[in-house]
Amino acid sequence: MSESMLSACLLSAAFASAIAGMGWLALSMPVHAQQVWGDVVSPVSARALRWMGASGLLVALALCLAVDHASMATLVWVMTLAASALAIAFALSSRPAWLRGLAPWVRVPKSRPAR
């Protein structure tokens, strides 16, 4: 595999990791969980989603650093974060159910009707 192809694959993986990380961070917030599942997630699930989100963003940084020198890699990483945040915001505003695929194991309790 050529060096440019390897760089492109690593940057694509960084972008995918940043999108997943931003999605997990968004799903850990009660407002966005309400949009996606119709109810808030448990505190344990929210904490796990936050950790996974932070890990996804750090993996994206590591992949960017593997491709280029530090100053260029941080610039690319910041731009990747901005683009992935925008993509998640668009998904939340138009098709929030699509984000369920990022956390298929999350089960929200069914709310009981008020008496």
C-alpha positions, -999 to 999 in steps of 0.1 A, spaced: 0 0 0 14 34 -9 21 60 17 -6 83 4 -32 55 5 -22 47 40 -25 83 51 -60 85 35 -71 54 53 -58 67 86 -75 100 82 -107 83 72 -105 62 103 -98 94 124 -129 110 109 -150 79 116 -137 78 152 -144 115 157 -180 110 144 -185 81 168 -170 100 197 -192 131 191 -222 108 187 -215 90 220 -210 124 238 -243 136 224 -261 105 234 -248 108 270 -267 141 273 -303 138 286 -318 161 259 -303 142 230 -311 108 245 -347 120 248 -346 129 211 -331 95 201 -348 70 225 -377 90 239 -363 89 274 -331 96 293 -305 69 297 -294 55 331 -265 73 348 -243 42 343 -250 42 305 -245 80 304 -211 76 321 -201 48 297 -211 69 267 -191 98 280 -160 77 284 -165 61 250 -169 96 234 -138 109 250 -119 78 239 -132 81 204 -119 117 202 -85 107 216 -82 78 191 -90 104 163 -61 125 176 -37 96 177 -46 86 142 -41 122 130 -7 122 148 2 90 130 -3 107 96 15 140 101 37 161 123 22 175 155 13 210 143 -5 198 112 -21 168 130 -37 191 156 -50 214 129 -65 184 110 -79 170 143 -96 203 152 -111 205 118 -122 169 120 -139 176 154 -157 206 139 -169 186 109 -180 156 131 -198 179 155 -217 194 126 -226 160 112 -239 149 145 -259 181 149 -274 177 115 -283 141 123 -299 151 156 -320 178 139 -332 157 110 -329 120 118 -321 114 155 -330 77 153 -299 72 131 -278 77 162 -293 46 178 -268 26 158 -239 41 178 -252 25 210 -274 -5 202 -269 -19 237 -286 10 255 -320 3 268 -341 31 282 -368 23 307 -403 26 294 -420 55 312 -451 46 331 -482 68 324 -489 93 351 -519 85 374 
